[in-house]
Amino acid sequence: MAKAAAGGLFEKVQEAADAIRTSICPKPPRAAVILGTGLGGLAKQIDKAKDLPYSEIPNFPVSTVKSHAGRVVCGTLGGTPVLAFDGRFHLYEGWNLEQVTLPVRVAKALGAKALFLSGACGGMNPNFAKGDVVLLDDHINMMGVNPLIGPNDDRLGPRFPDMCAPYDKEMLAQAETICLEEKIRAHRAVYVGVLGPCLETRAEYRMLRAVGADVVGMSTVPEVITAVHAGLRVFAASIVTDLCLPDALQPAHIDEIIAAANSAEPKVTKLVARLIGSL
């Protein structure tokens, strides 16, 4: 990892942003994308792309999860200037919340106005099938932590950000229209974020479903909270890579999860590319 900046979070964000700006992204991106499990293909769609490994960015962790490339890509998508984080960070890897959410802060510092997130999730709603796309319209934080705990720096966002609508309603409605036009099977969903890395027991799936969640995953929630704090518009889509139905539960294997994400990836790539192109 590159040498860390002296000072607090604001200074670390600025140093990382300066490195990306100087190396590959001199013009402000309009949108930023964080690419999750098996969904790095969107980075290949970026025109005039320049990339920078996370290892060369001050204060950045390095992705350790299989299928996460670990680089920042800058270019255009549908004519829109975009910055893509090809590989995300998770709490279960041992990173702290400041590190997990650093890409969100850096995207804001570079000038992004909107954040797009993708990832894989387990489907607990019996109406969902493997390979379906879910459009997040709310979430439940069951990670036991919050990225905003601690002293608040008003330069980064307000002390008490409102979370009544963390996912942008306009982009969500537009995404549904795009899915209809592209014949993509998609559902609105409530996402519950858990710590991981083990998958849930049958009893835990029953509990999570009972409290109102449709899908479950080990990411997204910290980044969304941070994005709302930073004043970014947020859109998040996930791919159902395994079914979490307690009475018919089968063992899940990471290679099968990645394969399912890769198979469905073109749908999310098309959806996000069209959304970004319309900004």
Protein Blocks (a to p, Z undefined) as FASTA:
>chain_A
ZZddeddfklmmmmmmmmmmmmmmmbacfbdcdddehilmmmmmpghiacddfklpghia
cdfbehilopaddddeehiacdddediadfknopafklmmmmmmmmmmnopabdcddddd
ddfbfkbcehiacddfbdcdfehpafkgccddfklocfbdcfkbmbafklmmmmmmmmmm
nopacddddddddebjbdcdfklmmmmmmnopabdcfehjlmmmmmmmnopacddddddf
bdcdfklcccddfklmmmmmmmmmmmmmmmmmmmmmmZZ
